[in-house]
Amino acid sequence: MTTIDATNNPTAAQQPILFRIGSARGNVLYAMLLAVLVSFGGCGGPCPTESEKGAVAPAPAKDEAAASPGLITTETSLFDGKTLGDWAITNFGGQGEVVVKDGAIYMAAGHDMTGINWTGPLIRMNYEITLEAMRTEGSDFFCGLTFPFGDKPCSLILGGWGGSLCGLSNIDYYDAANNQTTRMISFENNKWYRVRLRVTPDKIEAWLDDEVLVNSNVKDRKVDIRIEVELSQPLGIATWQTGGAVRNIVVKPVTGGPLLPEDGFF
């Protein structure tokens, strides 16, 4: 478009058509033409419909917690004794049958693993898990309890490596057979054992029938799991070529610190 100023006043022939309309009627036509051009060029793409113009975009979640599943904030039973509920059968491949009967979850021996993993509300630190576990057949671990330690997983193993080995897998990359939490316990088939696990920021503690099983100071240590139980995260129970059962699974928050003396690994 040619610029019009005091020193350069082009002739009518040189002026664009919009500037050659000088009458009142011409000015009206100019305004109408300009409105049509604006209406075509006002949207970079398809113009919104009236309903779209009035729509309100959903507000983003205020924080991560608001968009995540509920958290456990009080003592909570994770098993009603009748159905799996929020427990899912872990798809290890080759797993045995999982059934609920007589108030317990029974996991038949698999090739190699059978298990369940929790899909409901969760707590990741400062909590206790209590349950009862039983070996029904086989000679390896009948309760591999994978649990959250903050944003990391860890496992409490009962009866592994021939039927008697217990401990945490893993601490500083070493599993329950090769770290300072290793214990040997003689388990009987078809006998219920009471298990209690306490998780606080610096310590993982566990009891078996009220006897101290694990007293592990994990401050500044690497906590993780063996790859075999990867699918048990964040909370799961599994067996290895062994039949097992669990019942009375309860989780509760704890407000205090560790219960056992600060004497490192036990």
C-alpha positions in Angstrom: 0.0 0.0 0.0 1.3 3.5 -0.9 1.9 5.8 2.0 0.2 9.3 1.8 1.9 12.3 3.3 2.5 16.0 2.7 5.5 15.4 0.5 4.2 12.4 -1.5 0.6 12.7 -2.6 -0.1 10.1 -5.4 -2.7 10.7 -8.0 -6.1 9.0 -7.9 -4.9 6.5 -10.4 -2.0 5.5 -8.0 -4.2 5.3 -4.9 -5.5 1.9 -3.9 -9.3 1.5 -4.3 -10.0 1.9 -0.6 -8.6 5.4 -0.8 -10.3 6.5 -4.0 -13.8 6.4 -2.4 -14.4 10.0 -1.2 -18.1 10.5 -1.0 -20.3 9.8 2.0 -21.9 6.9 0.1 -18.4 5.7 -0.8 -17.3 5.9 2.9 -20.3 3.6 3.8 -19.3 1.1 1.1 -15.7 1.3 2.4 -16.8 0.5 6.0 -18.9 -2.4 4.8 -16.1 -3.8 2.7 -13.6 -3.5 5.6 -16.0 -5.3 7.9 -16.3 -8.2 5.4 -12.5 -8.5 5.2 -12.1 -8.5 9.0 -14.8 -11.2 9.3 -12.9 -13.5 6.9 -9.5 -12.8 8.4 -10.3 -12.6 12.1 -9.8 -16.4 12.8 -6.5 -18.1 12.2 -8.4 -21.2 11.4 -12.1 -22.3 11.7 -13.9 -19.8 14.0 -15.4 -21.2 17.2 -19.1 -21.9 17.4 -21.2 -20.0 19.9 -21.2 -22.9 22.3 -17.4 -23.2 22.0 -17.1 -19.5 22.7 -18.9 -19.9 26.0 -17.1 -23.1 27.0 -14.8 -23.0 30.0 -11.6 -25.0 29.8 -11.2 -27.5 32.7 -8.9 -26.2 35.4 -5.6 -28.1 35.8 -5.1 -30.1 39.0 -3.8 -28.0 41.8 -1.2 -30.5 42.7 -0.1 -34.1 42.1 -2.0 -35.4 45.2 -5.3 -34.0 43.9 -4.9 -36.0 40.7 -3.7 -39.2 42.4 -5.7 -42.1 44.0 -6.6 -41.6 47.7 -4.0 -42.1 50.4 -4.4 -44.3 53.5 -4.7 -42.0 56.5 -6.1 -44.3 59.1 -5.9 -48.0 60.1 -7.3 -49.8 57.1 -8.1 -53.4 56.3 -7.0 -54.4 52.8 -8.9 -57.7 52.7 -12.5 -58.4 53.7 -12.0 -62.2 53.8 -14.5 -62.7 51.0 -13.3 -61.2 47.7 -10.0 -59.9 46.3 -11.4 -56.4 46.3 -8.6 -54.0 45.2 -6.1 -56.9 44.9 -5.3 -57.9 41.4 -3.7 -61.2 40.3 -0.2 -60.4 39.3 0.5 -61.4 35.7 3.9 -63.0 36.2 3.3 -65.6 33.4 3.1 -69.2 34.6 1.4 -68.2 37.8 -0.8 -70.6 39.7 -4.4 -70.2 40.6 -5.4 -67.5 43.1 -8.7 -68.1 45.0 -10.4 -66.7 48.1 -11.7 -69.3 50.5 -12.0 -69.7 54.3 -11.3 -66.1 54.9 -7.9 -66.1 53.1 -6.3 -65.6 49.7 -4.7 -68.8 48.5 -1.9 -68.7 45.9 -1.1 -72.0 44.3 2.5 -72.8 43.3 3.5 -71.3 39.9 6.2 -71.6 37.3 7.8 -69.6 38.8 5.8 -67.0 40.7 2.2 -66.5 41.8 1.1 -63.3 43.5 -1.3 -60.4 44.1 -0.7 -56.7 43.9 -2.6 -53.9 45.6 -4.3 -51.3 43.3 -6.2 -49.3 45.9 -5.2 -46.4 48.2 -1.6 -46.4 49.4 0.8 -45.1 52.0 4.5 -44.9 51.3 6.2 -43.9 54.5 5.6 -44.0 58.3 3.3 -47.0 58.4 2.9 -50.6 59.5 1.6 -53.6 57.6 0.4 -56.6 59.6 -0.8 -59.9 58.1 -0.9 -63.6 58.6 0.9 -65.9 56.1 1.1 -69.6 55.6 3.0 -72.0 53.4 0.7 -74.7 52.0 3.3 -76.6 49.8 6.7 -76.3 48.3 10.1 -75.3 49.7 10.7 -71.7 48.7 9.3 -68.3 49.8 5.6 -68.4 50.6 5.4 -64.7 51.4 7.5 -62.2 49.4 6.0 -58.9 50.6 7.0 -56.1 48.3 6.3 -52.7 50.0 6.9 -49.0 49.3 9.8 -47.2 51.0 9.0 -43.7 50.0 9.3 -43.7 46.2 11.4 -46.9 46.2 10.3 -50.5 46.6 11.7 -53.2 48.9 10.7 -56.8 49.7 10.5 -58.8 52.9 11.2 -62.5 52.1 9.9 -65.3 54.2 11.1 -68.9 53.6 13.2 -68.4 50.5 16.2 -70.4 49.1 15.2 -73.8 50.4 12.4 -72.8 52.7 14.0 -71.1 55.6 15.8 -67.9 54.6 14.3 -64.5 55.6 15.4 -60.9 55.1 15.2 -57.8 53.0 15.7 -57.7 49.3 17.6 -55.5 48.4 19.9 -53.5 50.6 22.9 -51.8 48.8 22.1 -54.1 45.8 22.4 -57.3 47.9 19.3 -59.6 48.3 18.0 -61.3 51.4 20.5 -64.2 51.0 23.5 -61.8 50.9 23.1 -58.9 53.3 23.1 -58.3 57.0 19.3 -58.9 57.4 19.7 -62.6 56.5 17.9 -64.9 59.0 17.2 -68.6 58.9 13.8 -69.7 60.3 12.3 -73.2 60.2 8.7 -72.9 58.8 6.0 -75.6 59.0 3.4 -76.2 56.3 -0.2 -75.3 57.0 0.7 -73.1 60.0 -0.2 -69.4 60.2 2.5 -66.9 61.0 2.0 -63.4 62.2 4.0 -60.8 60.2 4.5 -57.2 61.2 6.4 -54.7 59.1 7.2 -51.1 60.2 8.6 -48.6 57.6 10.0 -45.2 58.8 12.5 -42.9 56.9 15.6 -44.3 58.5 14.6 -47.9 59.4 12.8 -51.0 58.3 11.7 -53.3 61.1 9.9 -56.6 61.0 8.6 -59.1 63.5 7.5 -62.7 63.1 5.1 -64.0 65.8 6.2 -61.0 67.9 9.9 -62.0 67.6 12.3 -59.5 66.0 13.1 -60.6 62.5 14.6 -57.4 60.9 16.1 -54.3 62.4 17.6 -52.6 59.5 19.1 -49.1 59.6 18.7 -48.0 56.0 19.6 -44.3 56.3 21.8 -43.3 53.2 21.6 -46.9 51.9 20.4 -48.1 48.5 16.9 -49.8 48.9 15.4 -51.6 45.9 14.1 -55.0 44.8 15.0 -58.0 42.7 13.8 -57.9 39.1 11.6 -61.0 39.6 9.2 -59.0 41.8 9.1 -55.9 39.6 5.3 -56.5 38.9 4.6 -56.6 42.6 5.1 -52.8 43.0 4.2 -50.8 44.8 2.6 -53.2 47.3 2.3 -56.9 46.6 2.6 -60.5 47.9 4.1 -63.3 45.9 5.4 -66.9 46.2 8.1 -68.7 44.3 7.3 -72.3 43.1 5.5 -72.6 46.4 1.9 -72.5 47.6 1.0 -69.8 50.1 -1.9 -68.0 51.7 -2.4 -64.7 53.5 -5.2 -63.2 55.6 -6.0 -60.3 58.0 -4.0 -57.7 56.0 -4.1 -54.4 57.7 -2.2 -51.1 57.1 -2.0 -48.2 59.5 0.0 -44.9 59.6 2.5 -44.5 62.5 3.5 -41.1 63.9 6.5 -42.2 65.9 9.9 -43.3 64.8 11.5 -46.8 64.9 10.6 -49.1 67.8 13.8 -51.1 68.0 17.1 -49.7 69.4 19.4 -47.9 67.0 21.9 -50.7 66.7 22.0 -50.9 62.9 21.3 -54.2 61.2 19.8 -57.1 63.2 
